[in-house]
């Protein structure tokens, strides 16, 4: 358990610090920028949002995944399966079906960390885990999250930069393919909803 939690935070920190991120889109008049990173067959993306709330407020709102449905329409349901510790929770999430795809479900570990030093970000890391108590269900396609989550950097006492990362697997790909080719605006819309929710 301790190893899983450590590797969850470490994987997100490693992804965030990789060189070679390419900016793909900046929204006019809105503080949202979308970046992508390709390495072999793995595509990762980063959504950077400027938010007018203190970093600790954004952290407390984003680390509670039961609030996620308020701003992320991809989350249909989200329930806590297990509170492992104050900093770790396991959730069961279902997501709405995309056209031509079965609805998906996820069992995820969410690990949260406050910064040890002032220049470090708040971190909320997400990865899929396996729980014997929650086997796959026939009506859902059980999907995996390799590495995802938020880093929240404080800019001043009243605003912060929230970066959302996701290392894309085939499970998440249908939601993103249309977006990255420009025919859908779901990443942008979700980012704007996130900012609205936090502020």
QUIZIRA-V158786 format. One record per residue. PHI is phi in degrees with one decimal (none if undefined). D_LAST is the distance of its C-alpha to the last C-alpha in Angstrom with 2 decimals. Layout:
BEGIN
PHI&D_LAST ; PHI&D_LAST
END
This chain:
BEGIN
none&34.21 ; -62.4&33.58 ; -64.5&34.56 ; -59.0&32.21 ; -64.7&29.27 ; -61.5&30.35 ; -69.7&30.98 ; -63.4&27.59 ; -65.5&25.81 ; -63.4&28.62 ; -64.4&28.44 ; -68.6&24.77 ; -60.9&25.45 ; -64.6&28.54 ; -61.8&26.87 ; -64.4&24.17 ; -91.9&26.99 ; -65.3&29.32 ; -78.1&30.61 ; 93.1&30.87 ; -75.9&27.37 ; -109.1&27.63 ; -78.1&24.87 ; -109.0&25.21 ; -161.0&22.56 ; -123.2&20.15 ; -80.1&18.14 ; -60.3&19.09 ; 60.0&16.70 ; -124.9&13.80 ; -86.1&13.03 ; -130.1&14.36 ; -129.5&17.82 ; -114.6&19.97 ; -122.3&22.89 ; -129.7&25.85 ; -143.4&28.55 ; -114.1&31.91 ; -144.4&34.45 ; 62.8&37.43 ; -90.8&36.37 ; -100.1&32.89 ; -108.4&29.95 ; -120.0&26.61 ; -134.3&23.41 ; -132.8&20.33 ; -115.4&17.02 ; -105.8&15.37 ; -124.3&11.74 ; -92.4&10.50 ; -126.5&6.94 ; -90.3&6.17 ; -140.8&6.08 ; -62.8&9.67 ; -59.4&11.37 ; -68.4&12.67 ; -71.5&9.48 ; -59.1&8.64 ; -61.8&12.39 ; -68.0&12.78 ; -76.2&10.44 ; -80.5&12.05 ; -81.8&15.46 ; -95.0&15.78 ; -70.4&17.04 ; -69.2&17.72 ; -91.9&14.05 ; -62.7&14.48 ; -63.4&16.01 ; -66.5&12.93 ; -129.6&11.79 ; -113.3&15.05 ; -71.3&17.94 ; -73.7&20.45 ; -88.1&20.14 ; -85.5&22.47 ; -135.9&23.01 ; -153.8&22.16 ; -128.9&24.19 ; -77.1&24.91 ; -89.4&28.55 ; -158.2&29.01 ; -94.1&27.26 ; -69.9&29.31 ; -159.3&28.01 ; -63.3&25.00 ; -103.2&23.76 ; -130.6&25.08 ; -136.5&24.75 ; -108.2&26.50 ; -117.8&24.94 ; -111.1&26.64 ; -120.5&24.64 ; -116.9&25.99 ; -125.3&24.85 ; -63.7&25.84 ; -70.8&29.06 ; -91.0&29.13 ; -53.6&32.08 ; 79.3&35.23 ; -127.9&33.70 ; -68.5&33.83 ; -60.8&30.62 ; -111.0&29.64 ; -133.5&28.96 ; -139.6&27.96 ; -113.2&28.62 ; -125.3&26.22 ; -98.7&26.03 ; -111.5&22.60 ; -111.4&23.13 ; -120.5&20.63 ; -139.3&21.57 ; -86.5&20.36 ; -66.4&21.68 ; -83.6&25.25 ; -126.1&25.15 ; -54.7&22.63 ; -82.1&22.65 ; -83.0&22.10 ; -84.7&18.90 ; -71.3&17.48 ; -130.0&18.94 ; -129.3&18.55 ; -106.4&21.70 ; -132.6&22.95 ; -151.6&26.54 ; -76.9&28.90 ; -133.5&31.47 ; -109.6&34.51 ; -122.2&35.09 ; -59.1&38.54 ; -70.8&37.19 ; -127.6&35.08 ; -72.1&37.50 ; -56.3&36.66 ; -109.1&36.97 ; -61.6&39.06 ; -80.6&36.53 ; -121.9&33.87 ; -97.7&34.11 ; -70.0&33.12 ; -116.1&31.04 ; -114.0&30.35 ; -110.2&27.40 ; -72.8&29.05 ; -161.2&26.17 ; -153.6&22.42 ; 142.6&19.25 ; -122.1&16.52 ; -120.4&17.02 ; -119.9&14.30 ; -103.8&15.64 ; -78.3&14.75 ; -100.2&15.10 ; -160.0&14.96 ; -69.7&14.05 ; -122.9&10.63 ; -149.1&9.75 ; -149.9&11.00 ; -108.3&12.51 ; -103.8&12.15 ; -113.1&15.50 ; -104.9&16.49 ; -116.9&20.29 ; -150.9&22.80 ; -93.4&26.58 ; -83.0&27.78 ; -110.3&30.54 ; -61.9&32.46 ; -65.5&30.50 ; -98.3&27.22 ; -55.3&29.05 ; -56.8&29.37 ; -73.3&25.60 ; -107.6&25.51 ; -55.0&28.89 ; -62.9&28.17 ; -70.8&24.92 ; -70.9&26.46 ; -88.2&29.33 ; 92.5&27.07 ; -90.9&28.04 ; -136.9&24.80 ; -115.6&21.18 ; -64.5&19.83 ; -64.7&18.40 ; -64.3&16.60 ; -61.2&15.46 ; -65.7&14.23 ; -62.5&12.33 ; -66.5&10.65 ; -64.2&9.95 ; -63.2&8.61 ; -59.9&6.08 ; -61.0&5.30 ; -62.4&5.59 ; -68.6&3.80 ; -85.5&0.00
END
